[in-house]
Amino acid sequence: MNGHSEKSYVENQVLNAMLLPMADVSLLVPMSAIAEIVSGELSVDIVDATDQRFFGWIHWRDQRLPLISFEGLAGNAHAPITSNCRIAVLNAVGPAAQRGYYAIMLNWLPRPLRMYSLEDTFPVTAVPNKVGVLCEARLAGESVMIPDFDFLENLSLELRDGV
C-alpha cells in the first residue's frame, strides 16, 4: 500500500458538508444530500396550518415538492417566511428516491464547510426523542443536529400521498 496504512488513508478523507440554519439549531448534512439552495422568494403554496410539519408546496424545476418545517417536526410553530429565508432542496435517495426531491425551509444562509476528520464532530449523541433527528454533535463548540433522512423522506411521501 505504498507505505501508507489504511488508517492514514481514512484520516485524510475530506467530508464536504453544509450547515443548514433552523430557528434554534443548525442541521449538519453532507453536500451530496443537497440538490440546490434556493431563495425564500420562491413561490410557496401555503396549505392548512393545522399540520405544523408542513409549510406547503414549492414549484421547483417543473416539479411540485413538499416544503417541510423542521421546527414543526418538534411540535413548534414554524417561523414565518421572510426574505432572509432559503429553501434546501434535498435529494431523496432512500424511501422517496422514485419521487426525486423534497425541501426544507431554512431561516438564513447555509454555511458550507469541509470536515477533515470525523473527530471534529464528537461527541455524537443519539437523541431518540427528537423527531427527524438521528443524532446531535458538537462542531467547533456549536451544537448541530444530524437529520434522519429516512424519516424526512417517509414524511415527504406521506405529505405527497395525503395532500
C-alpha positions as CSV (number, residue, x, y, z in Angstrom):
1,M,0.0,0.0,0.0
2,N,2.8,2.4,-0.8
3,G,3.9,2.6,2.8
4,H,0.5,4.1,3.9
5,S,-1.7,2.3,6.3
6,E,-5.4,2.1,5.8
7,K,-5.9,4.3,8.9
8,S,-3.9,7.2,7.4
9,Y,-5.9,6.9,4.2
10,V,-9.2,7.2,6.2
11,E,-7.8,10.1,8.2
12,N,-7.0,12.0,5.0
13,Q,-10.6,11.9,3.7
14,V,-12.5,15.2,3.5
15,L,-16.2,15.5,4.0
16,N,-17.8,18.4,2.3
17,A,-20.9,19.3,4.3
18,M,-23.3,22.2,4.9
19,L,-24.8,23.7,8.0
20,L,-28.4,24.5,7.4
21,P,-29.7,27.1,9.9
22,M,-33.0,26.5,11.6
23,A,-34.7,28.7,14.2
24,D,-32.7,27.3,17.2
25,V,-30.2,24.9,15.8
26,S,-28.3,24.0,12.6
27,L,-28.5,20.8,10.7
28,L,-25.3,19.2,9.5
29,V,-25.8,17.5,6.2
30,P,-23.4,16.1,3.6
31,M,-23.1,18.2,0.5
32,S,-24.2,15.3,-1.6
33,A,-27.7,15.4,0.1
34,I,-28.3,18.9,-1.3
35,A,-29.7,19.4,-4.8
36,E,-29.9,23.1,-4.6
37,I,-30.3,26.1,-2.2
38,V,-32.9,28.5,-3.5
39,S,-34.2,31.8,-2.5
40,G,-37.1,32.0,0.0
41,E,-38.8,34.2,-2.5
42,L,-39.7,31.0,-4.5
43,S,-43.4,30.6,-4.8
44,V,-44.8,28.6,-1.9
45,D,-48.4,27.3,-2.0
46,I,-49.3,27.5,1.7
47,V,-51.6,24.8,3.0
48,D,-53.8,24.4,6.1
49,A,-51.8,25.4,9.1
50,T,-53.0,22.5,11.2
51,D,-50.0,20.4,10.2
52,Q,-47.0,22.2,11.6
53,R,-44.6,19.8,9.9
54,F,-45.6,21.2,6.5
55,F,-45.4,24.7,5.1
56,G,-46.9,23.8,1.7
57,W,-45.7,23.1,-1.8
58,I,-43.0,24.7,-3.8
59,H,-42.6,24.6,-7.6
60,W,-39.0,23.9,-8.5
61,R,-37.8,22.9,-11.9
62,D,-41.3,21.9,-13.1
63,Q,-41.8,19.7,-10.0
64,R,-44.1,20.1,-7.1
65,L,-42.2,19.5,-3.8
66,P,-43.4,19.3,-0.2
67,L,-41.8,22.0,1.9
68,I,-41.1,20.6,5.4
69,S,-40.8,22.7,8.6
70,F,-38.1,21.2,10.8
71,E,-39.3,23.3,13.7
72,G,-42.8,21.9,13.1
73,L,-41.5,18.4,13.5
74,A,-40.6,19.2,17.1
75,G,-44.1,20.5,17.7
76,N,-43.2,24.2,17.5
77,A,-44.8,26.7,15.2
78,H,-42.8,27.2,12.1
79,A,-41.1,30.5,11.5
80,P,-42.6,32.9,9.0
81,I,-41.3,33.0,5.5
82,T,-39.1,36.1,5.1
83,S,-36.7,37.5,2.6
84,N,-33.8,36.0,4.7
85,C,-35.2,32.5,4.3
86,R,-33.7,30.0,1.9
87,I,-35.0,26.6,0.9
88,A,-32.8,23.5,0.8
89,V,-34.0,21.1,-2.0
90,L,-32.7,17.7,-0.9
91,N,-32.0,14.6,-2.9
92,A,-34.2,11.7,-2.0
93,V,-32.0,8.5,-2.0
94,G,-34.0,6.2,0.3
95,P,-37.7,5.6,0.6
96,A,-38.6,8.6,-1.6
97,A,-36.0,8.0,-4.3
98,Q,-38.5,7.5,-7.1
99,R,-40.1,10.9,-6.3
100,G,-36.7,12.6,-6.5
101,Y,-36.7,15.6,-4.1
102,Y,-38.2,17.3,-1.1
103,A,-37.5,20.6,0.5
104,I,-36.8,22.1,4.0
105,M,-37.2,25.7,4.9
106,L,-34.1,27.4,6.3
107,N,-34.0,30.6,8.4
108,W,-30.9,32.1,6.9
109,L,-28.0,31.4,4.6
110,P,-26.4,28.0,4.9
111,R,-22.7,27.6,5.5
112,P,-20.5,25.2,3.6
113,L,-17.7,23.5,5.5
114,R,-15.0,21.0,4.9
115,M,-14.5,18.4,7.7
116,Y,-11.1,16.9,7.6
117,S,-11.8,14.4,10.4
118,L,-14.9,12.9,11.8
119,E,-13.4,13.6,15.2
120,D,-14.2,17.3,14.6
121,T,-17.9,16.4,15.4
122,F,-17.5,14.4,18.5
123,P,-19.2,13.6,20.8
124,V,-22.1,12.3,18.9
125,T,-25.2,11.6,21.0
126,A,-28.3,9.8,19.9
127,V,-31.4,11.8,20.5
128,P,-34.3,9.3,20.3
129,N,-37.0,11.8,21.4
130,K,-36.3,14.4,18.7
131,V,-38.5,13.8,15.7
132,G,-36.5,13.9,12.4
133,V,-33.1,13.9,14.2
134,L,-30.7,11.0,14.0
135,C,-28.2,12.4,16.5
136,E,-26.6,15.5,17.9
137,A,-23.0,16.5,17.6
138,R,-20.7,19.3,18.7
139,L,-18.8,21.1,15.9
140,A,-16.4,23.9,16.9
141,G,-18.3,24.3,20.1
142,E,-21.7,24.6,18.4
143,S,-24.5,22.0,18.8
144,V,-25.6,20.7,15.5
145,M,-28.2,18.1,14.6
146,I,-27.8,15.3,12.0
147,P,-31.2,14.7,10.4
148,D,-32.8,11.4,10.0
149,F,-33.1,11.3,6.2
150,D,-35.2,8.1,6.1
151,F,-37.8,9.8,8.4
152,L,-37.8,13.0,6.3
153,E,-38.2,11.0,3.1
154,N,-41.0,9.0,4.5
155,L,-42.7,12.2,5.7
156,S,-42.3,13.7,2.2
157,L,-44.1,10.6,0.8
158,E,-46.8,10.9,3.4
159,L,-47.3,14.5,2.5
160,R,-47.4,13.8,-1.2
161,D,-49.8,11.0,-0.9
162,G,-52.1,12.6,1.7
163,V,-52.4,16.1,0.2
